[in-house]
Amino acid sequence: MKRAYATLFFSLVYAANLVLGQTSANQDFMRSTGKIYVVVAVILAIFLAIVIFLILLDRRLTKLENQIKQHGSHN
């Protein structure tokens, strides 16, 4: 499971690098005013929050699945 998370993370980092690596007049304006960094920071914060939420949800579901398996084996 950790390998899947690592692969997803590096894929998204690579995609972000491709997107941010392209230059245009609009991006140069955003960089010169510093707003591009705010946009990147907000997107990164949202992405990290979603990843953390999914990891915690996966742990909770695994714990519940184990409890169901243990409860079913007692009967």
Secondary structure, 3 states (H helix, E strand, C coil): CHHHHHHHHHHHHHHHHHHHHCCCHHHHHHHHHCHHHHHHHHHHHHHHHHHHHHHHHHHHHHHHHHHHHHHHHHC
